[in-house]
Amino acid sequence: MAANIDWVTCAEEQEKLITKVDSISLNKTDRIPNGSPKTGIGAEGEPEDKNVDEAPISPAERSLLQKIIRKGLVENKNDIEVQRKDPTSPLFSIKSFEALHLDPQLLKGVYAMGFNAPSKIQETALPTLLANPAQNMIAQSQSGTGKTAAFVLAMLSRVDPKKDYPQVLCLSPTYELAIQTGEVAAKMAQFCPEIKIRFAVRGEEIPRGTKLKEHIIIGTPGKVVDWGVKYQFFDLGKVSVFVLDEADVMIATQGHQDQSFRIHKLLPRNCQIMFFSATYEHDVMDFAEGIVSNPVIIRLKREEESLDNIKQYYVMCRNLEDKYTAISNIYGVVTIGQAMIFCHTRKTASWLSEKMSGDGHAVALLSGDLAIEQRIAVLDRFRDGKEKVLITTNVLARGIDVEQVTIVVNFDLPVDLARKADCETYLHRIGRTGRFGKAGLAINLVDGPETLAVLKQIEDHFGKKINKLDAEDVDEIEKLGKE
Ligand SMILES: Nc1ncnc2c1ncn2[C@@H]1O[C@H](COP(=O)(O)OP(=O)(O)OP(=O)(O)O)[C@@H](O)[C@H]1O
C-alpha cells in the first residue's frame, strides 16, 4: 500500500469484495483452518465430521488471548532498530522510570504495578513519546514486550486534568482489547484520581446532546465514529494524543481502517500520533507511514523462531490406547512447568480431555467450539497453574506464547489435506515451548507406519533427527522435563 493512499476508497473496494465472497455463501464449516476445502478424512482415519474443523482465530482474538495468558514481560535481549525520520530531534533512551520525570503520583502507579525498570521498547519509546514538542511514533515490537504499558504511560502523562474534555483518544480493534487497555490505564493512574477515563465500546450508551468531560477515551473505531463524528459527544479537534493500538490487527480487520481514517481526518494537525503494532508486515508499515507524518520509527528485532533449543523425541505407540498410556506417563512426570497437547481434531481433544479428567488428571481443554469468554476462562486457569496440561487443537498452534510451557506433546502429528507433514504448523506448535532462548521439550506420538513417515518428512524438512523415546522410560522423560 503506497503512502497517502485513500483509505476510504481502499476500504470500500475491500468491502465490495467481501460482500461478493459472502454472496457465494462459503460456509465456515466447509473450510479447514488454512482455508482449503476439506476431504472427508479425519485424523484417525474416521469419517470426518464438523468437529474436525477449527476456524482460525482472528488476529484480534489471538492478541487478546495472548494478553490473557501472559504473566509478565517477555524477556528479550534483541536490539532496538531505530529508523529515525527527524535528524533534528535527538533520540535518547532511559534506564529508569525516574529519568522520565513523570508526575510523582504516576510514577507511584508504575511502581505499584511492579515495574521496576523500563522494558527495551519502553527505554527507547518513552523519552520520545514524552518529549516536547510532541513527536509522532510508529513502534513495532512483539507481543508482551511492554508496548501497552508504554503508550498508556504516555497517554496519562499528556493529560491536563484541569481541562474537562477528552484530550487523549485510543483506538483498539475489539471491545475486549479496549477494556484490557483501560484496565492498565486505571491501574497506572490509581494514584491520580483526577484523571478520568471513558470507554467508547458497545453497551455504553449516552443521551444525545451529552458533552463528555472525561480526559481519556478508549474505544473501538465504530463507537468512536458514533461519539466523535456522528453525535459529537466530544470534539475530535481538541484531541492532542491519538493512539492506534494493535495497528496490525486494525489493518487486518475489515472496516476498521476506514473508521480509523475518518477519525484521524478530524484530529488537529499538531495532534501527537502513536501507532503500536506487534507485526512487521510491510502493509502495516505502509499503512502507518501513510498517515503518521514525520514519525520516529522504532522496532524491536524479533527473535527468530527456531528449533535449536527444543529437544525433540518420538514415542512409538501401537494404537490409541498406547498413545493414552504414553500421555499418562508423561503427565505423571511433568513436575516442572506446564504442557500443551495438540490433537488434530476437536473430537480427539475432547475425548482425551474426558479420559484424562476421568482418571483424575487436572487438564484444561481449549478448542474452537468455545466462545471467546470460555476461551479466556480456560486460559486464565491455565496461566494461573490451576491445570498443568492444556489439551488443544491447531486453534492455539500459532501466535500464542505461553511462557511457562516446557513440554509440547503432539498427540497427533500435524498433517495437511494430503496427509503429508504440515511442517509449518509443527514449527508453530513446538515453538510454544522453548520460547526466548529457554530449553523446551517436544514429544511426538507415532502410531504406525503412516505417522512414522510423517515424522520422517518433518526430520528431513528441518534437517534434524528426532530421537526415539520409550514411553515406559519414565526416568528419562522426567529428566528431560527438568532440564
Ligand atoms: N517495565 C515493565 N516491568 C515489568 N513488567 C512490565 C513492564 N512493562 C510491561 N510489563 C508487563 O509485561 C506484560 C506485557 O506488557 P504489555 O501488555 O505492555 O506488552 P505488549 O507489548 O503491549 O503486548 P501485546 O502486543 O500483547 O499487547 C504485562 O503483564 C505488563 O504488565
The ligand as an SDF file (V2000), in Angstrom:
LIG
                    3D

 31 33  0  0  0  0  0  0  0  0999 V2000
    8.6310   -2.2810   32.6510 N   0  0  0  0  0  0  0  0  0  0  0  0
    7.9650   -3.3710   32.9930 C   0  0  0  0  0  0  0  0  0  0  0  0
    8.3640   -4.1370   34.0330 N   0  0  0  0  0  0  0  0  0  0  0  0
    7.6920   -5.2670   34.3870 C   0  0  0  0  0  0  0  0  0  0  0  0
    6.6010   -5.7050   33.7630 N   0  0  0  0  0  0  0  0  0  0  0  0
    6.1530   -4.9940   32.7070 C   0  0  0  0  0  0  0  0  0  0  0  0
    6.8010   -3.7920   32.2700 C   0  0  0  0  0  0  0  0  0  0  0  0
    6.1150   -3.3100   31.2060 N   0  0  0  0  0  0  0  0  0  0  0  0
    5.0900   -4.1580   30.9920 C   0  0  0  0  0  0  0  0  0  0  0  0
    5.1010   -5.1650   31.8910 N   0  0  0  0  0  0  0  0  0  0  0  0
    4.1780   -6.3070   31.9850 C   0  0  0  0  0  0  0  0  0  0  0  0
    4.5010   -7.1840   30.9140 O   0  0  0  0  0  0  0  0  0  0  0  0
    3.3380   -7.7090   30.3130 C   0  0  0  0  0  0  0  0  0  0  0  0
    3.3340   -7.3380   28.8410 C   0  0  0  0  0  0  0  0  0  0  0  0
    3.2680   -5.9410   28.6970 O   0  0  0  0  0  0  0  0  0  0  0  0
    2.3270   -5.2380   27.6230 P   0  0  0  0  0  0  0  0  0  0  0  0
    0.9230   -5.7770   27.7130 O   0  0  0  0  0  0  0  0  0  0  0  0
    2.5180   -3.8020   27.7740 O   0  0  0  0  0  0  0  0  0  0  0  0
    3.0020   -5.7930   26.2870 O   0  0  0  0  0  0  0  0  0  0  0  0
    2.5550   -5.5600   24.7920 P   0  0  0  0  0  0  0  0  0  0  0  0
    3.7990   -5.4390   24.0140 O   0  0  0  0  0  0  0  0  0  0  0  0
    1.5770   -4.4460   24.7330 O   0  0  0  0  0  0  0  0  0  0  0  0
    1.8230   -6.8990   24.4170 O   0  0  0  0  0  0  0  0  0  0  0  0
    0.6790   -7.1040   23.3110 P   0  0  0  0  0  0  0  0  0  0  0  0
    1.3130   -6.9590   21.9870 O   0  0  0  0  0  0  0  0  0  0  0  0
    0.1910   -8.4970   23.5790 O   0  0  0  0  0  0  0  0  0  0  0  0
   -0.3620   -6.0830   23.5750 O   0  0  0  0  0  0  0  0  0  0  0  0
    2.1630   -7.1550   31.0820 C   0  0  0  0  0  0  0  0  0  0  0  0
    1.7750   -8.1280   32.0310 O   0  0  0  0  0  0  0  0  0  0  0  0
    2.7260   -5.9240   31.7650 C   0  0  0  0  0  0  0  0  0  0  0  0
    2.0560   -5.6580   32.9790 O   0  0  0  0  0  0  0  0  0  0  0  0
  1  2  1  0
  2  3  1  0
  2  7  2  0
  3  4  2  0
  4  5  1  0
  5  6  2  0
  6  7  1  0
  6 10  1  0
  7  8  1  0
  8  9  2  0
  9 10  1  0
 10 11  1  0
 11 12  1  0
 11 30  1  0
 12 13  1  0
 13 14  1  0
 13 28  1  0
 14 15  1  0
 15 16  1  0
 16 17  2  0
 16 18  1  0
 16 19  1  0
 19 20  1  0
 20 21  2  0
 20 22  1  0
 20 23  1  0
 23 24  1  0
 24 25  2  0
 24 26  1  0
 24 27  1  0
 28 29  1  0
 28 30  1  0
 30 31  1  0
M  END
$$$$
